[in-house]
């Protein structure tokens, strides 16, 4: 579990295909990630680190860098894990940690598309178009995770093909995350709120006879 509070902005340095070259199209990749300030002193092999909001398992450690393997399934369902670049990093929660954001599983539910990103006063407005199947989980003042960052929804607009939600980003969030790199047309990893997921299940499950 995570909180969606980014601890450091690291960088994917190398992306190496797994498996033989003949099976490259179906193979995953190994990422070498420079932690850039994320404290790895308490990290051991097998620990979980969220990268752009996707929970990954540490398979190698080397100073201030670590490796993870990303399956083809994960590559197909996420954005930003297939090439070198800056990434949001967060280590898994311990029971002694502050819950500064909200409970986050690190499982990407779908991909959104940035439709607008521009300054508004001292802050920025971010608008993201989400798939229709995720729209029902988004609510005014509810929580959503975008590229691993816990954020509060300010507005939701539904239409026949999906929904667009709006977020206000304060200067601190812009400064300490990769959200500053977003542009219209960029794809982002989305994770819906855990509570919304369970509420839907309770309401839709068949009632006992």
HELIX and SHEET records of a PDB file:
HELIX    1   1 UNK A   21  UNK A   26  5                                   6    
HELIX    2   2 UNK A   72  UNK A   77  1                                   6    
HELIX    3   3 UNK A  132  UNK A  135  1                                   4    
HELIX    4   4 UNK A  171  UNK A  176  1                                   6    
HELIX    5   5 UNK A  178  UNK A  181  5                                   4    
HELIX    6   6 UNK A  194  UNK A  204  1                                  11    
SHEET    1   A 7 UNK A   8  UNK A  17  0                                        
SHEET    2   A 7 UNK A  29  UNK A  34 -1                                        
SHEET    3   A 7 UNK A  65  UNK A  70 -1                                        
SHEET    4   A 7 UNK A  54  UNK A  62 -1                                        
SHEET    5   A 7 UNK A  48  UNK A  51 -1                                        
SHEET    6   A 7 UNK A  85  UNK A  91 -1                                        
SHEET    7   A 7 UNK A   8  UNK A  17 -1                                        
SHEET    1   B 7 UNK A 110  UNK A 120  0                                        
SHEET    2   B 7 UNK A 123  UNK A 131 -1                                        
SHEET    3   B 7 UNK A 162  UNK A 169 -1                                        
SHEET    4   B 7 UNK A 149  UNK A 159 -1                                        
SHEET    5   B 7 UNK A 143  UNK A 146 -1                                        
SHEET    6   B 7 UNK A 187  UNK A 192 -1                                        
SHEET    7   B 7 UNK A 110  UNK A 120 -1                                        
END                                                                             
